[in-house]
């Protein structure tokens, strides 16, 4: 239910869905074309894994990704490392030319982001997704790589999985993630995925421009002027619902960041602000929350 196409916005080929998927559904399963003999994944093991394949499978590995695509990523491997791998392969009776050995190791470098110990016919071309809408796992019982949907996935969707080691980057801004992706060699430009280039609901905040928000601020100031017991009666933290005298104030809208426009817009009102302005609102919100927490502790 997937096919490989070139994503012109990102500049490389990747996996696109053919049909829709529910969370938890299996999108694709594949047996690896080749795999390392151990869980170390050294260059020698990578080269030996290739040399032990029959000619048709060697050809399949070499055609998975072109020299041009590897060059676009700017990958390189030192000649000393290549020659050492060739020498150790020769000790086991397996001969290979330096040019072919370099091409094999560069393909491991390009395709190893999904599974550093195995190369798959299509799943190795899986892309990084800042929204983490897919999840790749290797099933030791079946010996297959499995891609599952983590969220609802539409047809014709560039599905991917989270590939950065630092999972805390999931909550950071698009510029921070893009820098990390380029440093890891997964991208050569700013990320143009739907989350980075569209509305980022993950980094949403409550809208400071909604009328209801102003009511909450006034309610909070009133409570602070009253007593600490009043504060305990109606907790105000700025992010959720507020109950004052058993009356629920209407929930305010959310402000999402649009990566393409680099602006924050509300889902309810006409609030529209820059990164700098929203950063100021967030600091005010955090300070108010800390002040109320200190007051309630008295």
Secondary structure as UniProt FT lines:
FT   STRAND          2..7
FT   TURN            8..11
FT   STRAND          12..17
FT   TURN            23..24
FT   STRAND          26..35
FT   HELIX           43..51
FT   HELIX           55..64
FT   HELIX           67..73
FT   HELIX           79..91
FT   TURN            92..93
FT   HELIX           98..111
FT   TURN            112..114
FT   TURN            116..117
FT   STRAND          118..120
FT   HELIX           123..125
FT   STRAND          127..128
FT   TURN            130..131
FT   STRAND          134..139
FT   TURN            140..143
FT   STRAND          144..149
FT   TURN            155..156
FT   STRAND          160..161
FT   HELIX           167..171
FT   HELIX           174..183
FT   TURN            184..185
FT   HELIX           194..197
FT   STRAND          199..206
FT   HELIX           211..225
FT   HELIX           228..233
FT   STRAND          243..244
FT   TURN            245..246
FT   STRAND          247..248
FT   STRAND          254..258
FT   TURN            259..262
FT   STRAND          263..266
FT   STRAND          272..273
FT   HELIX           275..296
//
